[in-house]
């Protein structure tokens, strides 16, 4: 797609270090020219505010890993129908022009819809929950339907995946109805972001969610000890049990904070593998800071994607290695190939290479095997790109597909691959026949390990926001990239949710729930500790030698 | 909460809004983006955009807000060339992709 305008940072995407981008002053939010550069083996981003001076922040902990990821930078297609509204925002004042504006590069891969600002927990690091007397933000089912319709009308690739988030979405009495509405509107993937408490203590609720159409639960889970996981250590085993009964998959979402839970990554992976029939994946999220924070404190707690991956290597005894992780846009070669074969735009993940990384691991005869141990991932992607380019230059699709069929086995190490997986057939069916039926089985027999590092005002890079593909739908019709929504909450999240909130008194009048609308969860530790599910949940590791959390792996 | 916000479930927060189009002077692109940010912080400003290249801006105000006073306070050499009240529905329609 021809872009209507080019941002000042667009042309530097994928360039060698150092390169120019734009950022904001964390103090006053003035937009500033910035530079991403190598700082003795680490990647930093720096800029100078005329009023508040220089801010120089670590961006990625490893220049070599940054450069490896950069090799997969892909060109995103952008949107044909941006929704800049009456104000005709052009994107020149990014990130204050959302959106999505004509300068945005990625369609929505996952739409977030906040359905409430109520929560039954009061976590110290979260500011997004209502207190007694505060306005309550709970868009109606009709408003939510409109947001879903809006995202579904993106062109050329309609949004197909939605995550309902909060607050705690399951506090809404009509959550099941909301999920059904998402399915009615044609969303194939419906994800619920939850602490899991409602599911743990309401028998049958997980089944009701599954029946309504929830594909996956996205459950915060910060560690396997009381120190690392004060939030839901005791409750998670019950949540898993309920999901096991319902056949509902879970993705664990640990927020990684240096000095808090950075010694627990291996244990979290081991815990997930021991429950791999329910837990489909782990999405580690290195912490992004809220509000102003002194540099010393940021340095004490900041962790970035390469360091998190190094910790995983150490804490899994070298089984899962840095080379096993690939940046998310690496899959664009697959999208590119399928688009070329089908002549139709496909769902793509063309976000910035620095946003995230992922791998898959399998259990084979009691041992953990990362996917790159038995697939030449880079070789396969390169080969797919070559075939796609050949077709674009006029070669026959049939012949190029036949080349893929003949070559595909050479990318697979049959001796090392899990025996139950017929990978060559699965890949050929998915890539050429577009038969994705076996992919479900692939996911069920593997554990996804991902990283997603959302930005904060200190490491904010406009180049990343321009390519963001995780977006928030707002009730006023605008669509906001995740990191703009949270780095500038005063213009998006807080402003619009205040506009669309009802007063506390009016909310209470309408509220039909059985508990108080702001009732907080009270843990009965002694009782939970006696629960069989808890007793068996956190014993000895099965796959990786037990690592003392207090050692932090450093 | 400001009194002008509707407090009924499912209703839009405004019935009508004031849309003001104007020209302005600011020295740099950065100053323009920063000024847009500062203007949008005002609870009376709903949406808006300042374009440095054309030196023109559009702001959508809540109708009880004194738009002229805000513009004259925040910007220099402001010339308002359009000032009309429209239904908020139209703002939502233009924001949405599917309408």
Interface residues (C-beta under 8 A of the other chain):
Chain A: X28 X29 X30 X31 X32 X81 X82 X83 X85 X86 X87 X88 X89 X90 X92 X93 X94 X96 X97 X135 X138 X139 X140 X142 X143 X146 X149 X150 X152 X153 X154 X155 X476 X477 X478 X488 X490 X491 X495 X498 X499 X500 X501 X502 X503 X506 X510
Chain B: X1 X5 X7 X8 X9 X10 X13 X19 X29 X30 X32 X33 X34 X36 X37 X40 X41 X43 X46 X47 X48 X49 X50 X51 X52 X53 X58 X59 X60 X90 X91 X92 X93 X94 X95 X96 X97 X98
